[in-house]
Amino acid sequence: MDNKVLDIKQIMKKLPHRYPFLLVDRVLDYELGKWIKAIKNLTMNELFFQGHFPMEPVMPGVLMIEALAQTGGILALLEHQDKENMLAFFMTIDNVKFRKPAVPGDQLLLNVTIDKIVRGSIVKTHGEVTVDGKIICEGDLMFSVFDGNKKEARENG
């Protein structure tokens, strides 16, 4: 891929997630094997705001972590762009900190850097969610990348 911006259609070709679980709207830039920047725009129309403090809507923290994981997954899957049906699954979530809530009207900037790639299929990352230049959530995420067509992947995933 020459263009380092991915729109929603290109993201949907990489990730199996769909509404309401697709939490990345656009990839702004990336460097293979190193880092990626993406955005998630929050509106009051998000399904989770209906039940997560409806009088004071707040994005659930676990969904911010999921947005970071999807962003990191896109970067890891871009490494395997010559292969179809590759998937990325969570292995660990560590050192998570929530500093400020995300609310309707916020634009989440999702920054993920790869700390280490182990045996080509296990990816250790650090992610940060920022709003208006301030970190509101961060954590270390590790996931495995594998061929979703293989039987052992379905059995162990």
Phi, psi and omega in degrees: 000124178278318182281125182268010173256130177244128176273180186297325179294320178291323177296317181293338175285334180272315185258144177279353184292147176221170180308136004265016187258358175277116190243022175233123182267326183200140171265126183272324183188158175199161170231117184310134178076001185232299186202165178210147175233130181219172178229152170228119178268130179258129173234165179296344180285353179298134183303321184292336179291337180294331184240352182255091184057064185304332179277340176222073189299131181224136176289129177301137181302322180297333178283331173294319177296318177299320178298319176297317181296318178297321179296312177297324177297320177301313181298315179296321181289331175298332176295336182247033187294345177279353181245141177266160174064026175282144180230154175238127180238141176304141169242312179216156172226120183226159172053039181280136176227132174251121187254332183202145179287153172260133186230166178305138181099343178286147168248115180276125172263119184257112181247122179231131175242142177275123177274321184197144172243123183253123178054025176074351184233348177250125186242124176257129184226164168235132181234149175226138172254125177238151172228126181053039176081002181249133178291125177249344180201143175206160178180168177256129183234142175229137179214165181250140177247129180208169180283115181292347179278340185284138183302317182294332177293319179292323181287325183265348184280000000 
